[in-house]
Amino acid sequence: MLVRIPSVLDKEGLAECRRGLENGPWIDGSVSAGVLASEAKKNTELNQLDPLAQRLGELVVGSMMKTAAFQAAALPVRISPPSFSRYSDGQSYGMHNDAAILEFNVGGSRLLVRTDLAATLFLSAPDEYEGGETDFPMIGKRYKGHKGNAVFFWNVEPDGTPDKRTLHAGLPPTRGEKWLLSQWIRGPAVQV
């Protein structure tokens, strides 16, 4: 269900991401949410059209693709551009399932990605914030990842309907900030 992959992003990659994000062009995260999710999404995210987001996204996707454990577990056919998110004190993303198909603007072109898998790469260490776990109530798990590690899960059933077990929420930090990025992956046609 939840696949944890350590060391997807090394210290140098993490440092480059953090430097870039420190003064990045942060916007209201609800602008990228669908109609239903926009009410639940209370965070900020890096503007995906900004060259910084595109440069850091290429760095992250390159690191993921070099990670054998990621390749073996995800069997990626297509990977979405990353969505860099920041949660400050009290910000959260309420209970939701990720959309089965997401639309992205890549180089001025429309890109639709079937979101078989959802991945989160943690850019903050667990001791940099309190609270802020990702809560999966249907399977009784809460996850707070380590900096540079990723967790991913099947987002949809083989027929394309949401996997009810992956209903989840980004709980609010009560101290500090949680930085992460989300990506969606089109995997093979059948879950393995």
WOWO-V173894 format. One record per pair of residues at least 12 apart in sequence whose ideal C-beta (glycine too) atoms are under 6 Angstrom apart, sorted by sequence separation. I is the first residue (numbers start at 1). J is the second residue. If there is no record, write none. Layout:
I J
I J
This chain:
29 41
101 114
102 115
153 166
29 43
29 44
100 115
29 45
98 115
26 44
61 79
126 144
27 47
98 118
24 46
25 47
60 82
125 147
81 104
122 145
57 81
80 104
25 50
57 82
122 147
139 165
122 149
138 165
24 52
121 150
138 167
119 150
120 151
20 52
136 168
80 113
119 152
158 191
134 168
135 169
78 113
117 152
118 153
20 56
134 170
135 171
117 154
118 155
154 191
45 83
46 84
117 155
133 171
17 56
132 171
45 85
115 155
116 156
131 171
131 172
132 173
43 85
44 86
131 173
74 117
131 174
43 87
129 173
130 174
130 175
13 59
132 178
129 176
43 91
128 176
129 177
42 91
129 178
13 63
42 92
41 93
9 63
40 94
124 178
8 63
124 179
8 64
40 96
100 156
123 179
98 155
123 180
122 180
8 67
37 96
100 160
120 180
121 181
120 182
5 69
119 183
5 70
34 99
97 162
118 184
117 185
115 184
3 73
97 167
116 186
117 187
113 184
116 187
95 167
114 186
113 186
95 169
94 169
93 170
92 170
92 171
92 172
91 172
90 172
102 184
89 173
87 173
88 177
86 177
87 178
86 179
85 180
84 181
82 181
83 182
82 183
80 183
80 184
17 123
79 185
78 186
76 185
77 186
74 185
75 187
8 121
74 187
75 188
14 148
1 139
9 148
7 148
8 150
6 149
5 150
4 151
2 151
3 152
2 153
